[in-house]
Structures are given as C-alpha cells and as structure tokens.
Amino acid sequence: MKIVGERMKKLREEAGISQNKLAKLIGIQQSSLNRYESGFSNPTPETLLWFGDFFDVSMDYIFGRTDKPQGKMYKYKPRLDPDMMKFVEMCFEPGTRANRELRASLLKMMTEEKK
C-alpha cells in the first residue's frame, strides 16, 4: 500500500530523523525502511505498531483512513501555543463582559477542529 509508505516517510521527515537513524531505532535495516517508504514492500505489523507508538499516531492515520494523526477514536484537541495565549490575553482589557466573551470566543476558535 503506497499510502502507508508515504505516511511513514512523512512522519520520519517531519521529525527530522534520517532513514539510517530510524532504522536503527526500530531494529531493521535502512534498506528495509527505504523499501517501505518507497512502497516496494510492506512493513510488518510490529513495525507499523512501532511507528504508531513512536510518532504517537493512530493506525487509521498510517493506513490513510484519516488525515488526522489522532485517528477516528481519539478526541482531537489542538494545543494552543503558550506564546499565542499570552498575546490573546494582552489584546483584551480585563473586567468588561464584552472583552471576556470576545476573548473566550477567540480562544475557542483557535482550538476548534478544522473541518
């Protein structure tokens, strides 16, 4: 399955890990990982589980059933960057009801799942 290899490669590259280093972590040959990522062979179930655990993604994501790494069984809760939270806090003057409501709405929009 081509999507599996593409997802494996994407996860590895986004983490900034070389094929050689990741293959050593998994306990496989670098050439095997290259074949998986290229779609020339299929990884073992153990390798897929290792990927899911290591990169903290679901099997649904790895198999291309969802584009959300958390998968269908997980609650999607994006984290709000602490610096962004400080910025939002600075934008609103405390004490007024309107500002509290605007602030709460903005924070909610920033953490909602994109459809």
C-alpha positions as CSV (number, residue, x, y, z in Angstrom):
1,M,0.0,0.0,0.0
2,K,1.6,3.2,-1.2
3,I,-0.2,5.4,1.4
4,V,1.5,3.5,4.3
5,G,5.0,4.2,2.9
6,E,4.1,7.8,2.2
7,R,2.8,8.3,5.8
8,M,5.9,6.6,7.2
9,K,8.2,8.8,5.2
10,K,6.2,12.0,6.1
11,L,6.4,11.2,9.9
12,R,10.1,10.5,9.7
13,E,10.9,13.6,7.7
14,E,8.7,15.9,9.9
15,A,10.6,14.6,12.9
16,G,13.9,15.3,11.2
17,I,15.2,11.8,11.5
18,S,17.3,10.1,8.9
19,Q,16.3,6.7,7.5
20,N,19.5,5.2,8.9
21,K,18.9,6.5,12.4
22,L,15.2,5.5,12.5
23,A,16.0,2.0,11.1
24,K,18.5,1.5,14.0
25,L,15.8,2.6,16.5
26,I,13.3,0.2,15.0
27,G,15.9,-2.6,14.7
28,I,15.7,-3.1,11.0
29,Q,18.0,-2.4,8.0
30,Q,18.0,1.0,6.5
31,S,17.3,-0.6,3.1
32,S,14.1,-2.2,4.5
33,L,12.9,1.2,5.7
34,N,13.7,2.6,2.3
35,R,11.6,-0.1,0.6
36,Y,8.7,0.5,3.0
37,E,8.7,4.3,2.3
38,S,9.1,3.7,-1.4
39,G,6.1,1.3,-1.5
40,F,8.2,-1.6,-2.8
41,S,7.5,-3.8,0.2
42,N,5.1,-3.8,3.2
43,P,6.2,-3.3,6.8
44,T,5.5,-6.0,9.3
45,P,2.6,-5.4,11.8
46,E,5.2,-5.0,14.5
47,T,6.9,-2.2,12.5
48,L,3.6,-0.4,12.0
49,L,2.8,-0.6,15.7
50,W,6.3,0.7,16.5
51,F,5.7,3.7,14.1
52,G,2.3,4.4,15.7
53,D,3.7,4.3,19.2
54,F,6.9,6.2,18.4
55,F,5.3,9.0,16.5
56,D,2.1,9.0,18.6
57,V,-0.3,8.5,15.7
58,S,-3.1,6.1,15.1
59,M,-3.1,3.1,12.7
60,D,-6.0,4.8,10.9
61,Y,-3.6,7.7,10.1
62,I,-0.9,5.4,8.9
63,F,-3.3,3.4,6.7
64,G,-4.7,6.6,5.2
65,R,-8.2,6.2,6.7
66,T,-8.0,9.7,8.2
67,D,-5.8,12.7,7.7
68,K,-5.8,13.4,11.4
69,P,-2.9,11.7,13.2
70,Q,-5.1,11.1,16.2
71,G,-7.4,8.8,14.3
72,K,-11.2,8.4,14.5
73,M,-11.3,7.0,18.0
74,Y,-9.5,9.9,19.6
75,K,-10.7,13.4,20.6
76,Y,-9.0,16.0,18.6
77,K,-7.7,18.7,20.9
78,P,-5.2,21.1,19.3
79,R,-2.9,22.7,21.8
80,L,-2.8,26.5,21.9
81,D,0.7,27.8,21.8
82,P,1.6,29.4,25.2
83,D,3.0,32.5,23.4
84,M,-0.2,32.9,21.4
85,M,-2.2,32.6,24.6
86,K,-0.1,35.4,26.2
87,F,-0.7,37.5,23.1
88,V,-4.5,36.9,23.3
89,E,-4.5,37.8,26.9
90,M,-2.7,41.1,26.2
91,C,-5.3,42.0,23.5
92,F,-8.2,42.2,25.9
93,E,-8.6,44.5,28.8
94,P,-9.8,42.6,31.8
95,G,-13.0,43.4,33.6
96,T,-15.6,44.0,30.9
97,R,-18.1,41.4,29.9
98,A,-17.7,42.1,26.2
99,N,-14.0,41.6,26.4
100,R,-14.4,38.3,28.3
101,E,-16.8,37.0,25.8
102,L,-14.7,38.1,22.8
103,R,-11.6,36.6,24.4
104,A,-13.4,33.3,25.1
105,S,-14.7,33.1,21.5
106,L,-11.3,33.8,20.0
107,L,-9.7,31.1,22.1
108,K,-12.4,28.6,21.2
109,M,-12.0,29.4,17.5
110,M,-8.2,28.9,17.8
111,T,-8.6,25.4,19.4
112,E,-11.5,24.1,17.3
113,E,-11.0,21.3,14.9
114,K,-10.8,22.3,11.3
115,K,-13.4,20.6,9.1
